[in-house]
Amino acid sequence: MATVVVYLPSTANQFVAWDDTRYVTDNLRLRDGLTWDMAAWAFNTDPAQAVGANWHPLTWLSHALDVTLFGLDPRGHHASSIALHALAAALLLIALHRLTRRLWPSALVAALFALHPLHVESVSWIAERKDVLCGTFTFLALWAYAVYAERPSLRRYLLVAAALAAALMSKPMAVTVPFVLLLLDYWPLGRLSWRSAVEKLPLVAMAAASSVVTLLVQQAGGAVRGLDAVPLAQRLANAAYAYVVYLVTAAWPWPGTLVPLHPLPHAGGAAVSYPAAAGAALVLLGITALALAFRRSRPYWIVGWLIYLGMLVPVIGLVQVGAQRMADRYTYLPLVGVFMAATWLAADWAARRPGRRRAAVVAMAAVAVLVVLGGLTVGQQAVWRDSFSLWHRVVSAYPRCAAAYVNLGRACHDAGDRDAAIQWYRRAIAVDPRSVEAEANLGILLVQAGRVDEAVSHLTRALELNPEWARAYYGLGLAAARRGNAPAAVESFAAAVQCDPNFGPARASLGAALIQAGRFDEAVAHLNVVLSARPDHVEARLNMAGALIGLGRYHEAIEHLRQAMARAGESPLARHYMAMAYEGLGDEAAARQWEPAETPGSTP
């Protein structure tokens, strides 16, 4: 209940221009919600079919279910994430209590997990549904393992494996769970042995398979950075520094320290100096040495510490994925280890000298900490209110982060402010002349503004930076169409579709250009692909009508026009096509009735 209340402000937040579009609002696979075809796509392991350079089928099913239930109303999507986070916290409490038989320390760990502001990014960012879903199944796996350890059996082991499989199919962060279970064998279960290690091998095999699929998908999506982009020395420095910064932020999560994106130096971030990295490494070694020294008297310390260190390994940057140096969302599961160690240290301190005073001090301190954390969590959700608040926060921390300016440009464009969007894209290019996304997006907006020659220079520059950038070809197609060069428009739009077959606007524009070129059969084929994914695409349906008229299929054209007008009204182009269709059928009276009062924007 506390978790739900604290996170209620998120239900007023919008989708943000950072993966929410790619994952949900612009994802053609989710347009029809949860269907068999969508489910088959979600479980497809072909890297070429992946969206977002990840393989997490249960996460896709979760998003699709939300689209089925709530459409594209962000309130419902946020409510689902909040409910999953609350469920994860409850399962963590149940699992820890079953493992340790101690209620109040388990409850405090779960409350810290539920209310810590470092976790706002995972809960309030709709695209991070994979975090809360993975957390839910991970803690379910811990509870199932606690039940299995009490009385091992094949059925109970299969429950553990099923929960782990679900966690891995939500986010591959769960690959370290077999390692966590082995640590729990040491404490609190006290059953660590060669046999307990061997029984983890099937789980390790599952984690390894998930790792291979994830790596292949991320490589195919271009998310994995090579050593030329981020050298090994820099990766090691970033890793050591991030481990310590996460600890400091967990202890002192003041709003100024919580930034949605911490970019690498080449993306506008700050480089970690080697002295700072060496100092961080010494801190890590010191804590590890102390935990080992007290492993007999305080075994929870070494277990919690190793859970923290181990669960961060997949995202600590040794394998660099994306352009971020670190991220708050990466702490969603690993900080549970820190919370366990700190809570049991406090509980043991209170228990060593029996008496109400010391227990009361610990209880009051715990309540005070949770109240403060809850308040900070409420405030942090405002950062995720919309795209503008999100990216202005990043810009305030990293003024040379081109990605922030690009996303501010996208947000302005979505809001209908083209001039402001153009200025943000120019700002992105000023801080990073190699920003292919800024060049391409600026070029598209300049075409729409009628500044075709200037647009072509930016679009050509984008292709020099990345010859496979679909949006740059799309922009060149728009420029060619503006100039009345139908063959060049067809060529550019076709190149965009070849680079990204799921790029709906490019395929719809290709259909329109093929109509202009008189290639009606090809236009119908491409427009069918668009309409099968987006039946509500009015422009594609109008273009389909134009292509069908060109083929003499007048009745089909009329049906498409009726559907388009039912959604968007009787535009001049729709009326013109309707008049042409009835004229083709020989119904002159109906054709005159539909003839528009003004000249339509385009004709077959």
Buried (B, 14 or more C-beta within 10 A) or exposed (E): EEBEEBBBBBBEBBBBBBBBBEBBBBBBBBBBBBBEEBBEBBEEEEBEBBBBBBBBBBBBBBBBBBBBBBEEEBEBBBBBBBBBBBBBBBBBBBBBBBBBEBEBBBBBBBBBBBBBBBBBBBBBBBBBBBBBBBBBBBBBBBBBBBBBBEEEEEEBBEBBBBBBBBBBBBBBBBBBBBBBBBBBBBBBBEEBEEEBEEBBEBBBEBBEEBBEBBBBBBEBBEBBBEEEEBEEEBBBBBBBBBBBBBBEBBEEBEEEBBBBBBBBBBBBBEEBEEEBBEBBBEBBEEBBEBBEEBBEEBBBBBBBBBBBBBBBBBBBBEBBBBBBBBBBBBBBBBBBBBBBBBBBBBBBEBEEEEEEEBBEEBBEEBEEBBEEBBEBBBBBBBBBBBBBBBBEBBBEBBEBBBBBBBBBBBBBBBEEBBEBBBBBBBBBBEBBEEBBBBBBBBBBBBBBEEBBEBBBEBBBBBBEBBEEBBBBBBBBBBBBBBEEBBEBBBBBBBBBBEBBBBBBBBBBBBBBBBBBBEBBEBBBBBBBBBBEBBEEBBBBBBBBBBBBBBEEBBEBBBBBBEBBBEEBEEBBBBBBBBBBBBBBBEBEEBBEEBBBEEEBEBEB
